């Protein structure tokens, strides 16, 4: 699936340590018009949808930080294959 044009898998290696937003499930739905972007968070009381500009800015920054430490798509696929082979 990671080789499909519509799918990008990026792995954050263990050696990267912690980063903002780690441990939280976040879906960032990017629209053609940025004002329509929405973040969906899973929480114990159900899903939350966030769409104010200030809140979106926070999650954009978290995703940018994660992207900064993540492996590229090819390296991520290799990392996953190596882990699977070790099992």
N, C-alpha and C positions, 0 to 999 in steps of 0.2 A: 504494500500500500504506500510506503514511503517514496516509491519511485513514480507515483502518479503526479501529474502536473498540478493538481489541485491540493496536494498534501505536502507539507513540509514538517519533518521531524528533526528537532534539534535537541541534543542531549547536553545537560549541564553535568560535567564530570564531577565525581566525588571530591577531587582535589580542589575544586573551586570554593568549597566551604559554603557558608551561608550567604544569602543575598536577600534583599527586600522582597517580601511576598512569598518566601519559601514556605511550603507546607499549606498553602491556601490554593484551592481550586479556583481558577479565574478563566473565564471565557471572554475574550475581547472581540466583539463583533464590529468590524470596521465597515462603515457605509461609504457609498460614493460621495456623500456630503458629510464631512466630519461631524457636523452638529448632530447627526443621527446615530453616531457611534453609541454603543451600549456595552456595559460590562455586566456579566452575570456571575454572581458569587454563590457558591453552595454554602449554606449554613445549617445549623441544627434545626432552625425553625422553617426551613425551606429556602428556595432560591430568592436572591435579592437582585434587582435590576437597577443599575446606576447609570445616570445619563447627564448629570450636570457637568459643565465644563471643568470646574475645579476638581471634582472627583475623577473625571476621565483623565485629567492631567496627571494625577497621582498614579493611576494604573498604567498610563503610557510610560511614565518614568520607571515604574517597576519592571515593565516588559522590556524597556530599553536596557536596564541594568542586567536582566537575565540574558538578553541577546548578546550583551557584551562579554559574558563569560561562557556562553554556550559554544559547543563545537559546530562547525558547518554541517550541512546536510550529509555530505559524503562521509565525513569523519564520524558523524553521529551514527550512521548506518553501520560503519565498521565497528564502532564501540559496542553497539547492540549485538552484532554478530559474534564478537569476541566473548561477550558475557554469555550468550546462548551456548557457544561452543564449550565454555568452561563448565557449564552445568551438566 
